Amino acid sequence: MDFDNILGFIAAAITTAAFIPQTYRSITTRDLSGISLGMYTAFTFGVFLWIIYGIRIGSGPILVANIITFGLSATILYLKIEHLRNSDQKYH
């Protein structure tokens, strides 16, 4: 493996790992009040596009990081949507 791929995998590991605490907190507390629906929608879609890009250029670091990040951010997005649905139902 060349230096560029090693560097890419290290960067991918660090930036992807940064989402783990937020995902864990969101799952365990179910407190999504501080999470922006618009931001997580845009971010999750952007990560999906990074996956497509990684496939197109054949980049392992981009693919691995973004597949994992997509799973983490999609989890938070799902929980946020459920939080909003549950909050909305309380007022109907």
PDB file with one MODEL, atoms N, CA, C and O in Angstrom:
MODEL        1
ATOM      1  N   MET A   1       0.853  -1.172   0.000  1.00  0.00           N
ATOM      2  CA  MET A   1       0.000   0.000   0.000  1.00  0.00           C
ATOM      3  C   MET A   1       0.900   1.237   0.000  1.00  0.00           C
ATOM      4  O   MET A   1       1.877   1.318   0.745  1.00  0.00           O
ATOM      5  N   ASP A   2       0.545   2.192  -0.854  1.00  0.00           N
ATOM      6  CA  ASP A   2       1.370   3.399  -0.954  1.00  0.00           C
ATOM      7  C   ASP A   2       1.019   4.421   0.135  1.00  0.00           C
ATOM      8  O   ASP A   2       0.006   4.301   0.825  1.00  0.00           O
ATOM      9  N   PHE A   3       1.876   5.411   0.263  1.00  0.00           N
ATOM     10  CA  PHE A   3       1.729   6.425   1.310  1.00  0.00           C
ATOM     11  C   PHE A   3       0.393   7.160   1.211  1.00  0.00           C
ATOM     12  O   PHE A   3      -0.244   7.425   2.231  1.00  0.00           O
ATOM     13  N   ASP A   4      -0.036   7.490  -0.006  1.00  0.00           N
ATOM     14  CA  ASP A   4      -1.289   8.229  -0.179  1.00  0.00           C
ATOM     15  C   ASP A   4      -2.482   7.442   0.358  1.00  0.00           C
ATOM     16  O   ASP A   4      -3.358   8.019   1.002  1.00  0.00           O
ATOM     17  N   ASN A   5      -2.528   6.148   0.105  1.00  0.00           N
ATOM     18  CA  ASN A   5      -3.627   5.333   0.624  1.00  0.00           C
ATOM     19  C   ASN A   5      -3.551   5.177   2.143  1.00  0.00           C
ATOM     20  O   ASN A   5      -4.579   5.184   2.821  1.00  0.00           O
ATOM     21  N   ILE A   6      -2.347   5.037   2.673  1.00  0.00           N
ATOM     22  CA  ILE A   6      -2.191   4.961   4.132  1.00  0.00           C
ATOM     23  C   ILE A   6      -2.686   6.264   4.765  1.00  0.00           C
ATOM     24  O   ILE A   6      -3.433   6.244   5.743  1.00  0.00           O
ATOM     25  N   LEU A   7      -2.267   7.382   4.201  1.00  0.00           N
ATOM     26  CA  LEU A   7      -2.711   8.688   4.684  1.00  0.00           C
ATOM     27  C   LEU A   7      -4.233   8.809   4.587  1.00  0.00           C
ATOM     28  O   LEU A   7      -4.881   9.304   5.509  1.00  0.00           O
ATOM     29  N   GLY A   8      -4.792   8.361   3.480  1.00  0.00           N
ATOM     30  CA  GLY A   8      -6.242   8.403   3.289  1.00  0.00           C
ATOM     31  C   GLY A   8      -6.982   7.565   4.309  1.00  0.00           C
ATOM     32  O   GLY A   8      -7.999   8.003   4.845  1.00  0.00           O
ATOM     33  N   PHE A   9      -6.490   6.369   4.587  1.00  0.00           N
ATOM     34  CA  PHE A   9      -7.144   5.504   5.574  1.00  0.00           C
ATOM     35  C   PHE A   9      -7.039   6.080   6.990  1.00  0.00           C
ATOM     36  O   PHE A   9      -7.977   5.960   7.778  1.00  0.00           O
ATOM     37  N   ILE A  10      -5.906   6.704   7.313  1.00  0.00           N
ATOM     38  CA  ILE A  10      -5.769   7.333   8.634  1.00  0.00           C
ATOM     39  C   ILE A  10      -6.759   8.498   8.758  1.00  0.00           C
ATOM     40  O   ILE A  10      -7.465   8.611   9.760  1.00  0.00           O
ATOM     41  N   ALA A  11      -6.809   9.358   7.742  1.00  0.00           N
ATOM     42  CA  ALA A  11      -7.748  10.480   7.758  1.00  0.00           C
ATOM     43  C   ALA A  11      -9.188   9.974   7.831  1.00  0.00           C
ATOM     44  O   ALA A  11     -10.010  10.525   8.563  1.00  0.00           O
ATOM     45  N   ALA A  12      -9.483   8.933   7.077  1.00  0.00           N
ATOM     46  CA  ALA A  12     -10.826   8.360   7.073  1.00  0.00           C
ATOM     47  C   ALA A  12     -11.195   7.807   8.445  1.00  0.00           C
ATOM     48  O   ALA A  12     -12.318   7.993   8.914  1.00  0.00           O
ATOM     49  N   ALA A  13     -10.261   7.137   9.076  1.00  0.00           N
ATOM     50  CA  ALA A  13     -10.526   6.562  10.401  1.00  0.00           C
ATOM     51  C   ALA A  13     -10.817   7.654  11.424  1.00  0.00           C
ATOM     52  O   ALA A  13     -11.730   7.518  12.239  1.00  0.00           O
ATOM     53  N   ILE A  14     -10.055   8.719  11.382  1.00  0.00           N
ATOM     54  CA  ILE A  14     -10.239   9.801  12.355  1.00  0.00           C
ATOM     55  C   ILE A  14     -11.561  10.527  12.131  1.00  0.00           C
ATOM     56  O   ILE A  14     -12.317  10.732  13.080  1.00  0.00           O
ATOM     57  N   THR A  15     -11.852  10.918  10.895  1.00  0.00           N
ATOM     58  CA  THR A  15     -13.087  11.665  10.647  1.00  0.00           C
ATOM     59  C   THR A  15     -14.323  10.797  10.818  1.00  0.00           C
ATOM     60  O   THR A  15     -15.362  11.285  11.263  1.00  0.00           O
ATOM     61  N   THR A  16     -14.228   9.532  10.474  1.00  0.00           N
ATOM     62  CA  THR A  16     -15.365   8.635  10.662  1.00  0.00           C
ATOM     63  C   THR A  16     -15.597   8.369  12.139  1.00  0.00           C
ATOM     64  O   THR A  16     -16.740   8.361  12.594  1.00  0.00           O
ATOM     65  N   ALA A  17     -14.535   8.153  12.888  1.00  0.00           N
ATOM     66  CA  ALA A  17     -14.655   7.901  14.331  1.00  0.00           C
ATOM     67  C   ALA A  17     -15.281   9.088  15.056  1.00  0.00           C
ATOM     68  O   ALA A  17     -15.887   8.918  16.114  1.00  0.00           O
ATOM     69  N   ALA A  18     -15.139  10.279  14.502  1.00  0.00           N
ATOM     70  CA  ALA A  18     -15.723  11.465  15.132  1.00  0.00           C
ATOM     71  C   ALA A  18     -17.245  11.378  15.220  1.00  0.00           C
ATOM     72  O   ALA A  18     -17.844  12.039  16.068  1.00  0.00           O
ATOM     73  N   PHE A  19     -17.876  10.591  14.378  1.00  0.00           N
ATOM     74  CA  PHE A  19     -19.332  10.452  14.404  1.00  0.00           C
ATOM     75  C   PHE A  19     -19.822   9.433  15.422  1.00  0.00           C
ATOM     76  O   PHE A  19     -21.004   9.422  15.767  1.00  0.00           O
ATOM     77  N   ILE A  20     -18.950   8.598  15.896  1.00  0.00           N
ATOM     78  CA  ILE A  20     -19.374   7.539  16.815  1.00  0.00           C
ATOM     79  C   ILE A  20     -19.947   8.091  18.118  1.00  0.00           C
ATOM     80  O   ILE A  20     -21.003   7.621  18.541  1.00  0.00           O
ATOM     81  N   PRO A  21     -19.309   9.066  18.782  1.00  0.00           N
ATOM     82  CA  PRO A  21     -19.901   9.572  20.027  1.00  0.00           C
ATOM     83  C   PRO A  21     -21.292  10.182  19.842  1.00  0.00           C
ATOM     84  O   PRO A  21     -22.171   9.978  20.679  1.00  0.00           O
ATOM     85  N   GLN A  22     -21.500  10.931  18.749  1.00  0.00           N
ATOM     86  CA  GLN A  22     -22.811  11.539  18.517  1.00  0.00           C
ATOM     87  C   GLN A  22     -23.861  10.473  18.236  1.00  0.00           C
ATOM     88  O   GLN A  22     -24.989  10.564  18.721  1.00  0.00           O
ATOM     89  N   THR A  23     -23.498   9.480  17.466  1.00  0.00           N
ATOM     90  CA  THR A  23     -24.442   8.403  17.167  1.00  0.00           C
ATOM     91  C   THR A  23     -24.784   7.640  18.436  1.00  0.00           C
ATOM     92  O   THR A  23     -25.952   7.341  18.687  1.00  0.00           O
ATOM     93  N   TYR A  24     -23.787   7.326  19.228  1.00  0.00           N
ATOM     94  CA  TYR A  24     -24.010   6.609  20.488  1.00  0.00           C
ATOM     95  C   TYR A  24     -24.921   7.420  21.413  1.00  0.00           C
ATOM     96  O   TYR A  24     -25.876   6.890  21.981  1.00  0.00           O
ATOM     97  N   ARG A  25     -24.611   8.707  21.554  1.00  0.00           N
ATOM     98  CA  ARG A  25     -25.413   9.575  22.421  1.00  0.00           C
ATOM     99  C   ARG A  25     -26.854   9.667  21.914  1.00  0.00           C
ATOM    100  O   ARG A  25     -27.798   9.629  22.703  1.00  0.00           O
ATOM    101  N   SER A  26     -27.016   9.787  20.612  1.00  0.00           N
ATOM    102  CA  SER A  26     -28.359   9.884  20.034  1.00  0.00           C
ATOM    103  C   SER A  26     -29.165   8.615  20.279  1.00  0.00           C
ATOM    104  O   SER A  26     -30.359   8.678  20.575  1.00  0.00           O
ATOM    105  N   ILE A  27     -28.513   7.468  20.156  1.00  0.00           N
ATOM    106  CA  ILE A  27     -29.198   6.195  20.373  1.00  0.00           C
ATOM    107  C   ILE A  27     -29.546   6.013  21.840  1.00  0.00           C
ATOM    108  O   ILE A  27     -30.664   5.614  22.164  1.00  0.00           O
ATOM    109  N   THR A  28     -28.610   6.298  22.726  1.00  0.00           N
ATOM    110  CA  THR A  28     -28.826   6.003  24.145  1.00  0.00           C
ATOM    111  C   THR A  28     -29.739   7.008  24.833  1.00  0.00           C
ATOM    112  O   THR A  28     -30.522   6.621  25.701  1.00  0.00           O
ATOM    113  N   THR A  29     -29.663   8.283  24.475  1.00  0.00           N
ATOM    114  CA  THR A  29     -30.477   9.286  25.164  1.00  0.00           C
ATOM    115  C   THR A  29     -31.781   9.594  24.437  1.00  0.00           C
ATOM    116  O   THR A  29     -32.741  10.065  25.047  1.00  0.00           O
ATOM    117  N   ARG A  30     -31.813   9.329  23.139  1.00  0.00           N
ATOM    118  CA  ARG A  30     -32.958   9.698  22.291  1.00  0.00           C
ATOM    119  C   ARG A  30     -33.233  11.198  22.327  1.00  0.00           C
ATOM    120  O   ARG A  30     -34.332  11.641  21.993  1.00  0.00           O
ATOM    121  N   ASP A  31     -32.229  11.978  22.733  1.00  0.00           N
ATOM    122  CA  ASP A  31     -32.348  13.427  22.744  1.00  0.00           C
ATOM    123  C   ASP A  31     -31.770  13.963  21.448  1.00  0.00           C
ATOM    124  O   ASP A  31     -30.552  14.071  21.301  1.00  0.00           O
ATOM    125  N   LEU A  32     -32.630  14.292  20.523  1.00  0.00           N
ATOM    126  CA  LEU A  32     -32.205  14.793  19.227  1.00  0.00           C
ATOM    127  C   LEU A  32     -32.548  16.266  19.063  1.00  0.00           C
ATOM    128  O   LEU A  32     -32.524  16.791  17.950  1.00  0.00           O
ATOM    129  N   SER A  33     -32.864  16.928  20.158  1.00  0.00           N
ATOM    130  CA  SER A  33     -33.296  18.318  20.095  1.00  0.00           C
ATOM    131  C   SER A  33     -32.212  19.247  19.545  1.00  0.00           C
ATOM    132  O   SER A  33     -32.530  20.271  18.940  1.00  0.00           O
ATOM    133  N   GLY A  34     -30.964  18.911  19.743  1.00  0.00           N
ATOM    134  CA  GLY A  34     -29.875  19.745  19.256  1.00  0.00           C
ATOM    135  C   GLY A  34     -29.384  19.377  17.875  1.00  0.00           C
ATOM    136  O   GLY A  34     -28.408  19.949  17.390  1.00  0.00           O
ATOM    137  N   ILE A  35     -30.045  18.432  17.236  1.00  0.00           N
ATOM    138  CA  ILE A  35     -29.629  17.956  15.913  1.00  0.00           C
ATOM    139  C   ILE A  35     -30.476  18.651  14.850  1.00  0.00           C
ATOM    140  O   ILE A  35     -31.703  18.682  14.952  1.00  0.00           O
ATOM    141  N   SER A  36     -29.828  19.203  13.839  1.00  0.00           N
ATOM    142  CA  SER A  36     -30.522  19.882  12.755  1.00  0.00           C
ATOM    143  C   SER A  36     -30.930  18.882  11.674  1.00  0.00           C
ATOM    144  O   SER A  36     -30.085  18.192  11.104  1.00  0.00           O
ATOM    145  N   LEU A  37     -32.234  18.813  11.400  1.00  0.00           N
ATOM    146  CA  LEU A  37     -32.731  17.912  10.361  1.00  0.00           C
ATOM    147  C   LEU A  37     -32.154  18.290   8.997  1.00  0.00           C
ATOM    148  O   LEU A  37     -31.717  17.422   8.241  1.00  0.00           O
ATOM    149  N   GLY A  38     -32.155  19.577   8.690  1.00  0.00           N
ATOM    150  CA  GLY A  38     -31.623  20.024   7.397  1.00  0.00           C
ATOM    151  C   GLY A  38     -30.163  19.682   7.218  1.00  0.00           C
ATOM    152  O   GLY A  38     -29.750  19.229   6.150  1.00  0.00           O
ATOM    153  N   MET A  39     -29.373  19.897   8.267  1.00  0.00           N
ATOM    154  CA  MET A  39     -27.943  19.618   8.192  1.00  0.00           C
ATOM    155  C   MET A  39     -27.694  18.132   7.998  1.00  0.00           C
ATOM    156  O   MET A  39     -26.890  17.741   7.153  1.00  0.00           O
ATOM    157  N   TYR A  40     -28.380  17.297   8.777  1.00  0.00           N
ATOM    158  CA  TYR A  40     -28.135  15.859   8.658  1.00  0.00           C
ATOM    159  C   TYR A  40     -28.684  15.286   7.362  1.00  0.00           C
ATOM    160  O   TYR A  40     -28.137  14.313   6.843  1.00  0.00           O
ATOM    161  N   THR A  41     -29.752  15.866   6.829  1.00  0.00           N
ATOM    162  CA  THR A  41     -30.259  15.432   5.524  1.00  0.00           C
ATOM    163  C   THR A  41     -29.232  15.743   4.440  1.00  0.00           C
ATOM    164  O   THR A  41     -28.885  14.881   3.633  1.00  0.00           O
ATOM    165  N   ALA A  42     -28.752  16.981   4.431  1.00  0.00           N
ATOM    166  CA  ALA A  42     -27.757  17.378   3.434  1.00  0.00           C
ATOM    167  C   ALA A  42     -26.463  16.589   3.602  1.00  0.00           C
ATOM    168  O   ALA A  42     -25.874  16.137   2.620  1.00  0.00           O
ATOM    169  N   PHE A  43     -26.027  16.426   4.836  1.00  0.00           N
ATOM    170  CA  PHE A  43     -24.778  15.711   5.090  1.00  0.00           C
ATOM    171  C   PHE A  43     -24.881  14.256   4.636  1.00  0.00           C
ATOM    172  O   PHE A  43     -23.979  13.748   3.970  1.00  0.00           O
ATOM    173  N   THR A  44     -25.968  13.591   4.990  1.00  0.00           N
ATOM    174  CA  THR A  44     -26.136  12.177   4.627  1.00  0.00           C
ATOM    175  C   THR A  44     -26.184  12.015   3.112  1.00  0.00           C
ATOM    176  O   THR A  44     -25.598  11.077   2.570  1.00  0.00           O
ATOM    177  N   PHE A  45     -26.876  12.920   2.426  1.00  0.00           N
ATOM    178  CA  PHE A  45     -26.914  12.864   0.970  1.00  0.00           C
ATOM    179  C   PHE A  45     -25.514  13.117   0.383  1.00  0.00           C
ATOM    180  O   PHE A  45     -25.107  12.450  -0.568  1.00  0.00           O
ATOM    181  N   GLY A  46     -24.792  14.074   0.952  1.00  0.00           N
ATOM    182  CA  GLY A  46     -23.428  14.333   0.498  1.00  0.00           C
ATOM    183  C   GLY A  46     -22.518  13.132   0.676  1.00  0.00           C
ATOM    184  O   GLY A  46     -21.705  12.828  -0.197  1.00  0.00           O
ATOM    185  N   VAL A  47     -22.651  12.454   1.797  1.00  0.00           N
ATOM    186  CA  VAL A  47     -21.849  11.247   2.039  1.00  0.00           C
ATOM    187  C   VAL A  47     -22.206  10.168   1.016  1.00  0.00           C
ATOM    188  O   VAL A  47     -21.327   9.460   0.525  1.00  0.00           O
ATOM    189  N   PHE A  48     -23.488  10.045   0.697  1.00  0.00           N
ATOM    190  CA  PHE A  48     -23.910   9.095  -0.339  1.00  0.00           C
ATOM    191  C   PHE A  48     -23.215   9.414  -1.666  1.00  0.00           C
ATOM    192  O   PHE A  48     -22.757   8.509  -2.364  1.00  0.00           O
ATOM    193  N   LEU A  49     -23.141  10.688  -2.005  1.00  0.00           N
ATOM    194  CA  LEU A  49     -22.448  11.079  -3.237  1.00  0.00           C
ATOM    195  C   LEU A  49     -20.955  10.772  -3.166  1.00  0.00           C
ATOM    196  O   LEU A  49     -20.355  10.407  -4.177  1.00  0.00           O
ATOM    197  N   TRP A  50     -20.342  10.916  -1.979  1.00  0.00           N
ATOM    198  CA  TRP A  50     -18.942  10.528  -1.814  1.00  0.00           C
ATOM    199  C   TRP A  50     -18.749   9.031  -2.063  1.00  0.00           C
ATOM    200  O   TRP A  50     -17.731   8.617  -2.618  1.00  0.00           O
ATOM    201  N   ILE A  51     -19.723   8.225  -1.653  1.00  0.00           N
ATOM    202  CA  ILE A  51     -19.642   6.783  -1.908  1.00  0.00           C
ATOM    203  C   ILE A  51     -19.636   6.523  -3.412  1.00  0.00           C
ATOM    204  O   ILE A  51     -18.826   5.743  -3.912  1.00  0.00           O
ATOM    205  N   ILE A  52     -20.534   7.176  -4.117  1.00  0.00           N
ATOM    206  CA  ILE A  52     -20.568   7.015  -5.578  1.00  0.00           C
ATOM    207  C   ILE A  52     -19.243   7.465  -6.194  1.00  0.00           C
ATOM    208  O   ILE A  52     -18.696   6.795  -7.070  1.00  0.00           O
ATOM    209  N   TYR A  53     -18.744   8.593  -5.732  1.00  0.00           N
ATOM    210  CA  TYR A  53     -17.454   9.094  -6.220  1.00  0.00           C
ATOM    211  C   TYR A  53     -16.338   8.087  -5.936  1.00  0.00           C
ATOM    212  O   TYR A  53     -15.518   7.805  -6.809  1.00  0.00           O
ATOM    213  N   GLY A  54     -16.307   7.550  -4.722  1.00  0.00           N
ATOM    214  CA  GLY A  54     -15.294   6.569  -4.360  1.00  0.00           C
ATOM    215  C   GLY A  54     -15.348   5.332  -5.236  1.00  0.00           C
ATOM    216  O   GLY A  54     -14.314   4.767  -5.591  1.00  0.00           O
ATOM    217  N   ILE A  55     -16.564   4.910  -5.586  1.00  0.00           N
ATOM    218  CA  ILE A  55     -16.724   3.771  -6.497  1.00  0.00           C
ATOM    219  C   ILE A  55     -16.163   4.127  -7.866  1.00  0.00           C
ATOM    220  O   ILE A  55     -15.420   3.352  -8.469  1.00  0.00           O
ATOM    221  N   ARG A  56     -16.528   5.306  -8.343  1.00  0.00           N
ATOM    222  CA  ARG A  56     -16.117   5.721  -9.691  1.00  0.00           C
ATOM    223  C   ARG A  56     -14.599   5.844  -9.838  1.00  0.00           C
ATOM    224  O   ARG A  56     -14.048   5.517 -10.889  1.00  0.00           O
ATOM    225  N   ILE A  57     -13.928   6.312  -8.791  1.00  0.00           N
ATOM    226  CA  ILE A  57     -12.465   6.468  -8.915  1.00  0.00           C
ATOM    227  C   ILE A  57     -11.706   5.286  -8.313  1.00  0.00           C
ATOM    228  O   ILE A  57     -10.481   5.217  -8.413  1.00  0.00           O
ATOM    229  N   GLY A  58     -12.435   4.354  -7.687  1.00  0.00           N
ATOM    230  CA  GLY A  58     -11.798   3.171  -7.122  1.00  0.00           C
ATOM    231  C   GLY A  58     -10.933   3.451  -5.910  1.00  0.00           C
ATOM    232  O   GLY A  58      -9.856   2.874  -5.763  1.00  0.00           O
ATOM    233  N   SER A  59     -11.398   4.333  -5.041  1.00  0.00           N
ATOM    234  CA  SER A  59     -10.610   4.711  -3.867  1.00  0.00           C
ATOM    235  C   SER A  59     -11.104   3.993  -2.613  1.00  0.00           C
ATOM    236  O   SER A  59     -12.204   4.251  -2.123  1.00  0.00           O
ATOM    237  N   GLY A  60     -10.272   3.091  -2.106  1.00  0.00           N
ATOM    238  CA  GLY A  60     -10.600   2.362  -0.883  1.00  0.00           C
ATOM    239  C   GLY A  60     -10.836   3.259   0.320  1.00  0.00           C
ATOM    240  O   GLY A  60     -11.840   3.091   1.013  1.00  0.00           O
ATOM    241  N   PRO A  61      -9.940   4.212   0.593  1.00  0.00           N
ATOM    242  CA  PRO A  61     -10.154   5.076   1.762  1.00  0.00           C
ATOM    243  C   PRO A  61     -11.459   5.863   1.691  1.00  0.00           C
ATOM    244  O   PRO A  61     -12.169   5.983   2.689  1.00  0.00           O
ATOM    245  N   ILE A  62     -11.773   6.393   0.526  1.00  0.00           N
ATOM    246  CA  ILE A  62     -13.012   7.155   0.376  1.00  0.00           C
ATOM    247  C   ILE A  62     -14.217   6.245   0.564  1.00  0.00           C
ATOM    248  O   ILE A  62     -15.182   6.623   1.228  1.00  0.00           O
ATOM    249  N   LEU A  63     -14.170   5.064  -0.007  1.00  0.00           N
ATOM    250  CA  LEU A  63     -15.296   4.131   0.127  1.00  0.00           C
ATOM    251  C   LEU A  63     -15.510   3.678   1.559  1.00  0.00           C
ATOM    252  O   LEU A  63     -16.625   3.764   2.073  1.00  0.00           O
ATOM    253  N   VAL A  64     -14.475   3.203   2.201  1.00  0.00           N
ATOM    254  CA  VAL A  64     -14.608   2.676   3.562  1.00  0.00           C
ATOM    255  C   VAL A  64     -15.113   3.758   4.509  1.00  0.00           C
ATOM    256  O   VAL A  64     -16.062   3.543   5.263  1.00  0.00           O
ATOM    257  N   ALA A  65     -14.475   4.916   4.464  1.00  0.00           N
ATOM    258  CA  ALA A  65     -14.864   6.002   5.370  1.00  0.00           C
ATOM    259  C   ALA A  65     -16.306   6.421   5.153  1.00  0.00           C
ATOM    260  O   ALA A  65     -17.055   6.604   6.113  1.00  0.00           O
ATOM    261  N   ASN A  66     -16.691   6.571   3.918  1.00  0.00           N
ATOM    262  CA  ASN A  66     -18.022   7.093   3.648  1.00  0.00           C
ATOM    263  C   ASN A  66     -19.124   6.059   3.800  1.00  0.00           C
ATOM    264  O   ASN A  66     -20.258   6.424   4.110  1.00  0.00           O
ATOM    265  N   ILE A  67     -18.835   4.804   3.597  1.00  0.00           N
ATOM    266  CA  ILE A  67     -19.848   3.772   3.874  1.00  0.00           C
ATOM    267  C   ILE A  67     -20.136   3.733   5.368  1.00  0.00           C
ATOM    268  O   ILE A  67     -21.295   3.665   5.777  1.00  0.00           O
ATOM    269  N   ILE A  68     -19.092   3.777   6.181  1.00  0.00           N
ATOM    270  CA  ILE A  68     -19.292   3.771   7.637  1.00  0.00           C
ATOM    271  C   ILE A  68     -19.965   5.070   8.087  1.00  0.00           C
ATOM    272  O   ILE A  68     -20.913   5.044   8.872  1.00  0.00           O
ATOM    273  N   THR A  69     -19.472   6.198   7.585  1.00  0.00           N
ATOM    274  CA  THR A  69     -20.053   7.488   7.955  1.00  0.00           C
ATOM    275  C   THR A  69     -21.509   7.569   7.521  1.00  0.00           C
ATOM    276  O   THR A  69     -22.341   8.117   8.244  1.00  0.00           O
ATOM    277  N   PHE A  70     -21.824   7.030   6.351  1.00  0.00           N
ATOM    278  CA  PHE A  70     -23.213   7.021   5.889  1.00  0.00           C
ATOM    279  C   PHE A  70     -24.097   6.256   6.875  1.00  0.00           C
ATOM    280  O   PHE A  70     -25.186   6.717   7.219  1.00  0.00           O
ATOM    281  N   GLY A  71     -23.637   5.106   7.324  1.00  0.00           N
ATOM    282  CA  GLY A  71     -24.410   4.338   8.299  1.00  0.00           C
ATOM    283  C   GLY A  71     -24.638   5.104   9.586  1.00  0.00           C
ATOM    284  O   GLY A  71     -25.741   5.093  10.133  1.00  0.00           O
ATOM    285  N   LEU A  72     -23.603   5.769  10.072  1.00  0.00           N
ATOM    286  CA  LEU A  72     -23.716   6.544  11.309  1.00  0.00           C
ATOM    287  C   LEU A  72     -24.632   7.755  11.132  1.00  0.00           C
ATOM    288  O   LEU A  72     -25.508   8.001  11.962  1.00  0.00           O
ATOM    289  N   SER A  73     -24.430   8.504  10.058  1.00  0.00           N
ATOM    290  CA  SER A  73     -25.246   9.708   9.865  1.00  0.00           C
ATOM    291  C   SER A  73     -26.683   9.351   9.505  1.00  0.00           C
ATOM    292  O   SER A  73     -27.607  10.066   9.893  1.00  0.00           O
ATOM    293  N   ALA A  74     -26.888   8.269   8.775  1.00  0.00           N
ATOM    294  CA  ALA A  74     -28.260   7.835   8.458  1.00  0.00           C
ATOM    295  C   ALA A  74     -28.990   7.399   9.727  1.00  0.00           C
ATOM    296  O   ALA A  74     -30.199   7.599   9.849  1.00  0.00           O
ATOM    297  N   THR A  75     -28.263   6.807  10.667  1.00  0.00           N
ATOM    298  CA  THR A  75     -28.866   6.432  11.947  1.00  0.00           C
ATOM    299  C   THR A  75     -29.338   7.673  12.693  1.00  0.00           C
ATOM    300  O   THR A  75     -30.462   7.709  13.193  1.00  0.00           O
ATOM    301  N   ILE A  76     -28.491   8.679  12.769  1.00  0.00           N
ATOM    302  CA  ILE A  76     -28.869   9.925  13.445  1.00  0.00           C
ATOM    303  C   ILE A  76     -30.037  10.584  12.709  1.00  0.00           C
ATOM    304  O   ILE A  76     -30.971  11.073  13.345  1.00  0.00           O
ATOM    305  N   LEU A  77     -29.992  10.602  11.383  1.00  0.00           N
ATOM    306  CA  LEU A  77     -31.079  11.189  10.601  1.00  0.00           C
ATOM    307  C   LEU A  77     -32.395  10.462  10.859  1.00  0.00           C
ATOM    308  O   LEU A  77     -33.432  11.098  11.047  1.00  0.00           O
ATOM    309  N   TYR A  78     -32.355   9.146  10.868  1.00  0.00           N
ATOM    310  CA  TYR A  78     -33.556   8.354  11.156  1.00  0.00           C
ATOM    311  C   TYR A  78     -34.103   8.675  12.548  1.00  0.00           C
ATOM    312  O   TYR A  78     -35.304   8.882  12.720  1.00  0.00           O
ATOM    313  N   LEU A  79     -33.213   8.713  13.534  1.00  0.00           N
ATOM    314  CA  LEU A  79     -33.649   9.020  14.899  1.00  0.00           C
ATOM    315  C   LEU A  79     -34.239  10.421  14.990  1.00  0.00           C
ATOM    316  O   LEU A  79     -35.209  10.637  15.716  1.00  0.00           O
ATOM    317  N   LYS A  80     -33.664  11.373  14.262  1.00  0.00           N
ATOM    318  CA  LYS A  80     -34.185  12.746  14.264  1.00  0.00           C
ATOM    319  C   LYS A  80     -35.582  12.777  13.661  1.00  0.00           C
ATOM    320  O   LYS A  80     -36.472  13.436  14.199  1.00  0.00           O
ATOM    321  N   ILE A  81     -35.783  12.083  12.565  1.00  0.00           N
ATOM    322  CA  ILE A  81     -37.108  12.036  11.935  1.00  0.00           C
ATOM    323  C   ILE A  81     -38.116  11.394  12.877  1.00  0.00           C
ATOM    324  O   ILE A  81     -39.236  11.885  13.020  1.00  0.00           O
ATOM    325  N   GLU A  82     -37.727  10.305  13.516  1.00  0.00           N
ATOM    326  CA  GLU A  82     -38.617   9.651  14.485  1.00  0.00           C
ATOM    327  C   GLU A  82     -38.912  10.580  15.660  1.00  0.00           C
ATOM    328  O   GLU A  82     -40.045  10.635  16.139  1.00  0.00           O
ATOM    329  N   HIS A  83     -37.912  11.302  16.120  1.00  0.00           N
ATOM    330  CA  HIS A  83     -38.084  12.268  17.214  1.00  0.00           C
ATOM    331  C   HIS A  83     -39.121  13.323  16.817  1.00  0.00           C
ATOM    332  O   HIS A  83     -40.005  13.661  17.604  1.00  0.00           O
ATOM    333  N   LEU A  84     -39.004  13.837  15.597  1.00  0.00           N
ATOM    334  CA  LEU A  84     -39.951  14.853  15.129  1.00  0.00           C
ATOM    335  C   LEU A  84     -41.356  14.276  14.981  1.00  0.00           C
ATOM    336  O   LEU A  84     -42.337  14.933  15.331  1.00  0.00           O
ATOM    337  N   ARG A  85     -41.456  13.060  14.468  1.00  0.00           N
ATOM    338  CA  ARG A  85     -42.778  12.408  14.351  1.00  0.00           C
ATOM    339  C   ARG A  85     -43.417  12.225  15.717  1.00  0.00           C
ATOM    340  O   ARG A  85     -44.599  12.515  15.902  1.00  0.00           O
ATOM    341  N   ASN A  86     -42.644  11.751  16.660  1.00  0.00           N
ATOM    342  CA  ASN A  86     -43.171  11.528  18.012  1.00  0.00           C
ATOM    343  C   ASN A  86     -43.553  12.841  18.678  1.00  0.00           C
ATOM    344  O   ASN A  86     -44.561  12.908  19.381  1.00  0.00           O
ATOM    345  N   SER A  87     -42.759  13.888  18.465  1.00  0.00           N
ATOM    346  CA  SER A  87     -43.076  15.193  19.037  1.00  0.00           C
ATOM    347  C   SER A  87     -44.340  15.756  18.407  1.00  0.00           C
ATOM    348  O   SER A  87     -45.172  16.354  19.089  1.00  0.00           O
ATOM    349  N   ASP A  88     -44.476  15.561  17.101  1.00  0.00           N
ATOM    350  CA  ASP A  88     -45.635  16.063  16.385  1.00  0.00           C
ATOM    351  C   ASP A  88     -46.903  15.342  16.821  1.00  0.00           C
ATOM    352  O   ASP A  88     -47.962  15.962  16.915  1.00  0.00           O
ATOM    353  N   GLN A  89     -46.813  14.048  17.087  1.00  0.00           N
ATOM    354  CA  GLN A  89     -47.973  13.262  17.485  1.00  0.00           C
ATOM    355  C   GLN A  89     -48.483  13.659  18.862  1.00  0.00           C
ATOM    356  O   GLN A  89     -49.671  13.510  19.147  1.00  0.00           O
ATOM    357  N   LYS A  90     -47.611  14.159  19.710  1.00  0.00           N
ATOM    358  CA  LYS A  90     -48.016  14.574  21.049  1.00  0.00           C
ATOM    359  C   LYS A  90     -48.954  15.773  21.011  1.00  0.00           C
ATOM    360  O   LYS A  90     -49.734  15.993  21.938  1.00  0.00           O
ATOM    361  N   TYR A  91     -48.872  16.546  19.930  1.00  0.00           N
ATOM    362  CA  TYR A  91     -49.656  17.769  19.849  1.00  0.00           C
ATOM    363  C   TYR A  91     -50.908  17.614  18.980  1.00  0.00           C
ATOM    364  O   TYR A  91     -51.607  18.597  18.733  1.00  0.00           O
ATOM    365  N   HIS A  92     -51.197  16.413  18.520  1.00  0.00           N
ATOM    366  CA  HIS A  92     -52.397  16.173  17.702  1.00  0.00           C
ATOM    367  C   HIS A  92     -53.422  15.387  18.457  1.00  0.00           C
ATOM    368  O   HIS A  92     -54.492  15.095  17.923  1.00  0.00           O
TER     369      HIS A  92
ENDMDL
END
